[in-house]
Amino acid sequence: MRAASLALLPLLLLAASATTRAEDAGVAPETAAEVQADRLRVDHGRREARFEGHVRAVYSGLELSCDLMEVSYDERGAVTALRASGRVAVRRGEARATGERAQLDARQGVLVLEGRPVLTQGANRLEGTRITVHLASGKLEVTEARGFFRLGPATGAPK
Protein backbone atom coordinates (compact mmCIF):
# COMPACT_ATOMS: atom_id res chain seq x y z
CA MET A 1 0.00 0.00 0.00
CA ARG A 2 1.55 3.30 -1.11
CA ALA A 3 0.47 6.29 1.01
CA ALA A 4 0.23 9.88 -0.14
CA SER A 5 0.26 12.62 2.50
CA LEU A 6 0.00 16.38 2.34
CA ALA A 7 0.18 19.40 4.58
CA LEU A 8 -1.59 21.96 2.42
CA LEU A 9 -3.54 21.56 -0.78
CA PRO A 10 -1.20 23.71 -2.90
CA LEU A 11 1.43 21.11 -2.09
CA LEU A 12 -0.58 18.33 -3.74
CA LEU A 13 2.09 17.57 -6.30
CA LEU A 14 4.49 16.86 -3.46
CA ALA A 15 1.93 14.58 -1.90
CA ALA A 16 1.98 12.12 -4.76
CA SER A 17 5.60 11.26 -4.14
CA ALA A 18 6.45 12.20 -0.57
CA THR A 19 5.21 12.28 2.99
CA THR A 20 4.75 15.85 4.17
CA ARG A 21 3.56 17.12 7.54
CA ALA A 22 2.31 20.64 8.22
CA GLU A 23 5.18 21.43 10.56
CA ASP A 24 7.75 20.12 8.08
CA ALA A 25 6.33 22.35 5.34
CA GLY A 26 6.43 25.46 7.53
CA VAL A 27 2.62 25.67 7.62
CA ALA A 28 0.62 26.45 10.75
CA PRO A 29 -1.21 23.22 11.72
CA GLU A 30 -4.56 25.02 12.15
CA THR A 31 -4.53 26.04 8.47
CA ALA A 32 -3.34 22.68 7.15
CA ALA A 33 -4.94 19.41 6.20
CA GLU A 34 -2.89 16.27 6.70
CA VAL A 35 -4.09 13.37 4.57
CA GLN A 36 -2.98 9.81 3.93
CA ALA A 37 -4.49 7.62 1.20
CA ASP A 38 -3.56 4.81 -1.15
CA ARG A 39 -4.10 6.99 -4.24
CA LEU A 40 -4.37 10.69 -5.01
CA ARG A 41 -5.72 12.36 -8.15
CA VAL A 42 -5.57 16.14 -8.56
CA ASP A 43 -7.33 18.42 -11.06
CA HIS A 44 -5.80 21.86 -10.50
CA GLY A 45 -8.05 23.42 -13.16
CA ARG A 46 -11.17 22.40 -11.22
CA ARG A 47 -9.41 22.88 -7.85
CA GLU A 48 -10.29 19.37 -6.76
CA ALA A 49 -8.41 16.50 -5.17
CA ARG A 50 -9.62 12.90 -4.89
CA PHE A 51 -8.15 10.59 -2.25
CA GLU A 52 -8.93 6.88 -2.60
CA GLY A 53 -8.37 3.88 -0.35
CA HIS A 54 -7.69 3.84 3.40
CA VAL A 55 -8.16 7.61 3.66
CA ARG A 56 -7.20 9.26 6.95
CA ALA A 57 -7.36 13.04 7.31
CA VAL A 58 -6.93 15.63 10.03
CA TYR A 59 -8.40 19.05 9.29
CA SER A 60 -9.38 21.87 11.65
CA GLY A 61 -9.62 19.65 14.73
CA LEU A 62 -11.54 16.90 12.91
CA GLU A 63 -10.15 13.41 12.35
CA LEU A 64 -11.77 11.60 9.43
CA SER A 65 -11.38 8.14 7.93
CA CYS A 66 -13.21 6.79 4.88
CA ASP A 67 -12.79 4.90 1.62
CA LEU A 68 -13.05 7.95 -0.68
CA MET A 69 -12.62 11.68 -0.03
CA GLU A 70 -13.07 14.49 -2.53
CA VAL A 71 -11.83 17.95 -1.57
CA SER A 72 -12.54 21.28 -3.26
CA TYR A 73 -10.24 24.22 -2.59
CA ASP A 74 -10.03 27.88 -3.55
CA GLU A 75 -7.31 29.76 -5.43
CA ARG A 76 -5.31 30.16 -2.19
CA GLY A 77 -5.44 26.42 -1.49
CA ALA A 78 -7.90 26.72 1.40
CA VAL A 79 -10.39 23.86 1.70
CA THR A 80 -13.91 24.97 0.77
CA ALA A 81 -15.73 21.64 0.76
CA LEU A 82 -15.08 18.01 1.58
CA ARG A 83 -17.13 14.96 0.56
CA ALA A 84 -16.40 11.56 2.07
CA SER A 85 -17.99 8.18 1.37
CA GLY A 86 -17.61 4.56 2.36
CA ARG A 87 -17.28 3.65 6.04
CA VAL A 88 -17.02 7.28 7.14
CA ALA A 89 -15.86 7.91 10.71
CA VAL A 90 -15.34 11.40 12.14
CA ARG A 91 -13.90 12.24 15.54
CA ARG A 92 -13.63 15.56 17.32
CA GLY A 93 -12.60 15.39 20.96
CA GLU A 94 -14.76 12.76 22.70
CA ALA A 95 -17.48 12.87 20.03
CA ARG A 96 -17.48 10.22 17.31
CA ALA A 97 -19.76 10.04 14.29
CA THR A 98 -20.13 7.35 11.67
CA GLY A 99 -22.14 7.00 8.47
CA GLU A 100 -21.88 6.06 4.82
CA ARG A 101 -21.45 9.65 3.59
CA ALA A 102 -20.30 13.00 4.98
CA GLN A 103 -20.10 16.50 3.58
CA LEU A 104 -18.23 19.38 5.14
CA ASP A 105 -18.90 22.97 4.15
CA ALA A 106 -15.63 24.43 5.44
CA ARG A 107 -16.70 28.05 4.94
CA GLN A 108 -19.88 27.61 6.99
CA GLY A 109 -18.39 25.09 9.42
CA VAL A 110 -21.22 22.59 8.85
CA LEU A 111 -20.78 18.81 8.74
CA VAL A 112 -23.63 16.63 7.40
CA LEU A 113 -23.66 12.84 7.85
CA GLU A 114 -26.03 10.52 5.97
CA GLY A 115 -26.40 6.80 5.39
CA ARG A 116 -27.35 5.43 8.83
CA PRO A 117 -25.42 8.13 10.74
CA VAL A 118 -24.66 7.59 14.43
CA LEU A 119 -23.23 10.15 16.84
CA THR A 120 -21.78 8.99 20.17
CA GLN A 121 -20.25 10.85 23.08
CA GLY A 122 -19.54 8.87 26.21
CA ALA A 123 -22.63 6.76 26.97
CA ASN A 124 -24.86 8.97 24.79
CA ARG A 125 -25.89 7.69 21.37
CA LEU A 126 -27.90 9.51 18.71
CA GLU A 127 -29.07 8.10 15.38
CA GLY A 128 -31.12 9.44 12.49
CA THR A 129 -31.37 9.52 8.74
CA ARG A 130 -29.36 12.75 8.61
CA ILE A 131 -27.22 14.44 11.27
CA THR A 132 -26.08 18.04 10.77
CA VAL A 133 -23.41 19.43 13.11
CA HIS A 134 -22.63 23.16 13.30
CA LEU A 135 -19.00 22.89 14.35
CA ALA A 136 -18.50 26.34 15.87
CA SER A 137 -21.59 26.28 18.09
CA GLY A 138 -21.96 22.53 18.57
CA LYS A 139 -25.63 22.71 17.55
CA LEU A 140 -27.14 19.55 16.10
CA GLU A 141 -30.02 18.94 13.73
CA VAL A 142 -31.18 15.33 13.42
CA THR A 143 -33.82 14.00 11.03
CA GLU A 144 -35.83 11.04 12.40
CA ALA A 145 -33.89 11.21 15.66
CA ARG A 146 -33.68 8.33 18.12
CA GLY A 147 -31.15 7.63 20.79
CA PHE A 148 -30.04 6.97 24.33
CA PHE A 149 -29.07 9.86 26.60
CA ARG A 150 -27.75 9.84 30.13
CA LEU A 151 -29.37 12.73 31.98
CA GLY A 152 -28.34 14.05 35.37
CA PRO A 153 -26.43 11.94 37.91
CA ALA A 154 -25.82 8.24 37.42
CA THR A 155 -29.18 7.44 39.10
CA GLY A 156 -30.98 9.25 36.27
CA ALA A 157 -32.88 11.53 38.68
CA PRO A 158 -32.26 15.23 38.13
CA LYS A 159 -31.18 17.27 41.16
JOJOFEN-V490172 format. One record per pair of residues at least 4 apart in sequence whose ideal C-beta (glycine too) atoms are under 6 Angstrom apart, sorted by the first residue. I is the first residue (numbers start at 1). J is the second residue. Records with the same first field share a line. If there is no record, write none. Layout:
# JOJOFEN-V490172
I=J, J
This chain:
# JOJOFEN-V490172
1=38
3=36
4=15, 16, 37, 40
5=19, 20, 36
6=11, 15, 20, 35
7=11, 20, 21, 22, 25, 27, 32
8=27, 32, 77
9=73, 77
10=77
12=42, 49
14=18, 20
15=40
16=40
20=24, 25
22=27, 29, 32
27=32
33=59, 79
34=58
35=51, 57
36=56
37=51, 53, 55
38=53, 54
39=52, 53
40=51
41=50
42=49
43=48
47=73
48=72
49=71
50=70
51=55, 69
52=68
55=66, 69
56=65
57=64
58=63
61=92
62=90, 92
63=91
64=90
65=89
66=84, 86, 88
67=86, 87
68=85, 86
69=84
70=83
71=79, 82
72=80, 81
73=77, 79, 80
74=78, 80
79=106
80=106, 107
81=105
82=104
83=103
84=88, 102
85=101
88=99, 102
89=98
90=97
91=96
94=121
95=121
96=120
97=113, 119
98=118
99=113, 114, 115, 117
100=115
101=114, 115
102=113
103=112
104=111
105=110
109=135, 136
110=134
111=133
112=132
113=117, 131
114=130
117=131
118=127
119=126, 131
120=125
123=150
124=149
125=147, 148
126=147
127=146, 147
128=142, 143, 144, 145
129=143, 144
130=143
131=142
132=141
133=140
134=139
152=158
